[in-house]
Amino acid sequence: MDSSTHSALQASVSALRSSMHLLDSSISILDAGVSDYPRLAKVLQTTRHFELISAPTLQAAQTTLLSELQPEFSSLLSRTETYLDKLARREESLIAKAELQEGRLSRTSGGARKIADARPAVGAGGGGNGNLSKMEELKVQQLRQKKERLSYAVSRLELQAGQRERQLRKSMAAL
């Protein structure tokens, strides 16, 4: 082999090595630039936050939503009205009960005074024979108590009848 061929081959090999080195350098630069590509693709990906839709599509969606929600609202309103009516009836019942108790207390305290006031009058000689015997006095007292109980029962029944009448009127008005 000739030295000129040898030096030409050597120059070729050194040029090839230099090209390979340059190519390796280019590959590492490209690799560094492209290695972050998936992240960049995700970052640069466009995202639509708002979409424009046509007016008929919007109206159809509103109609669908209204048709789904309307029965629920109606149901909730009727349940609320029923509950409020129940509370109003309960309030009326409690008021009537309070009136009844108030009437009972006033009659009890008034009845005790009436009996206390009536005793001396009977004992003083309201009857034809002057003094009543102990047995007759006891019987008169029992009859007065029975009268008070019956009077109280009648007034209680009247109050209950009034209360039921109000409830009936209210239920008829609701229909």
C-alpha positions in Angstrom: 0.0 0.0 0.0 1.0 3.2 -0.9 1.5 6.0 1.4 -0.7 8.3 -0.6 -3.5 5.8 -0.4 -2.8 5.4 3.2 -2.9 9.1 3.9 -6.1 9.5 1.8 -7.7 6.7 3.8 -6.6 8.2 7.0 -8.0 11.6 6.0 -11.3 9.8 5.1 -11.4 8.0 8.5 -10.7 11.2 10.4 -13.4 13.0 8.4 -15.8 10.2 9.1 -14.9 10.3 12.8 -15.5 14.0 12.8 -18.8 13.6 11.0 -19.8 10.9 13.5 -18.9 13.2 16.4 -20.9 16.0 14.9 -23.8 13.6 14.3 -23.7 12.4 18.0 -23.6 16.0 19.1 -26.6 16.8 16.9 -28.5 13.8 18.2 -27.9 14.7 21.8 -29.0 18.3 21.1 -32.1 17.0 19.4 -32.8 14.5 22.1 -32.6 17.2 24.8 -35.0 19.3 22.7 -37.5 16.5 22.0 -37.4 14.7 25.3 -39.8 17.3 26.8 -42.2 17.0 23.8 -45.0 14.9 25.6 -45.2 17.5 28.3 -45.1 20.4 25.9 -47.8 18.7 23.8 -50.0 18.5 26.9 -49.2 22.1 27.9 -49.8 23.5 24.5 -53.0 21.4 23.9 -55.9 23.7 23.4 -58.8 23.3 25.8 -62.2 24.7 25.1 -63.7 26.1 28.3 -66.8 27.5 26.7 -68.7 26.2 23.7 -71.1 28.2 21.6 -74.4 26.5 20.9 -77.3 27.5 18.9 -80.4 29.1 20.4 -82.7 26.2 19.5 -80.4 23.8 21.3 -80.3 26.1 24.3 -84.1 26.4 24.3 -84.4 22.6 24.0 -82.1 22.1 27.0 -84.0 24.6 29.0 -87.3 23.0 28.2 -85.9 19.6 29.2 -84.6 20.9 32.4 -87.8 22.6 33.2 -89.8 19.5 32.5 -87.6 17.5 34.8 -87.6 20.0 37.7 -91.3 21.2 37.5 -92.8 17.9 39.0 -90.2 18.0 41.8 -91.0 21.6 42.7 -94.7 20.8 42.6 -94.2 17.8 44.8 -92.1 19.8 47.3 -94.7 22.6 47.3 -97.6 20.3 48.0 -95.7 18.5 50.7 -94.9 21.9 52.3 -98.5 23.1 52.1 -99.7 19.8 53.6 -97.2 20.2 56.5 -98.2 23.9 57.0 -101.9 22.9 57.1 -101.1 20.2 59.6 -99.2 22.7 61.7 -102.1 25.2 61.5 -104.6 22.4 62.6 -102.3 21.5 65.4 -102.1 25.2 66.5 -105.9 25.5 66.4 -106.1 22.3 68.4 -103.7 23.6 71.0 -105.5 26.9 71.2 -108.8 25.1 71.7 -107.2 22.9 74.3 -105.8 25.9 76.1 -109.2 27.6 76.0 -110.7 24.4 77.3 -108.2 24.2 80.2 -108.7 27.9 80.9 -112.5 27.3 81.1 -111.9 24.3 83.3 -109.7 26.3 85.7 -112.1 29.2 85.8 -115.1 27.0 86.4 -113.2 25.0 89.1 -112.2 28.1 91.0 -115.6 29.7 90.4 -117.5 26.5 91.3 -115.6 26.1 94.5 -116.7 29.7 95.5 -120.3 29.0 94.5 -120.4 25.9 96.7 -118.7 27.7 99.6 -121.2 30.6 99.2 -124.2 28.2 98.8 -123.5 26.2 101.9 -124.4 28.8 104.5 -127.5 29.7 102.7 -128.7 26.1 102.6 -127.6 25.5 106.2 -129.3 28.7 107.3 -132.7 27.4 106.5 -133.5 27.6 102.8 -135.6 24.3 103.3 -138.9 24.2 105.0 -137.8 22.4 108.1 -134.9 24.6 109.2 -131.7 22.5 109.4 -130.7 19.8 106.9 -129.4 16.6 108.3 -125.9 15.5 107.6 -127.1 13.0 105.0 -129.2 15.5 103.2 -126.3 18.0 103.2 -123.9 15.4 101.8 -126.5 14.5 99.1 -126.9 18.2 98.1 -123.1 18.6 97.9 -122.9 15.5 95.6 -125.7 16.8 93.4 -123.9 20.1 93.1 -120.6 18.4 92.2 -122.5 16.3 89.6 -124.0 19.4 88.2 -120.6 21.0 87.9 -119.2 17.9 86.2 -122.0 17.8 83.7 -121.7 21.5 83.0 -118.0 21.1 82.4 -118.7 18.1 80.1 -121.2 20.1 78.1 -118.9 23.1 77.7 -116.1 20.8 76.7 -118.2 19.1 74.1 -119.3 22.5 72.8 -115.7 23.6 72.4 -114.8 20.3 70.7 -117.7 20.7 68.3 -116.6 24.3 67.5 -113.1 23.0 66.9 -114.2 20.2 64.6 -116.5 22.7 62.7 -113.5 25.0 62.1 -111.4 22.0 60.9 -114.2 20.9 58.6 -114.5 24.4 57.2 -110.8 24.6 56.6 -110.6 21.3 54.9 -113.5 22.2 52.7 -111.8 25.5 51.8 -108.7 23.7 50.9 -110.6 21.5 48.4 
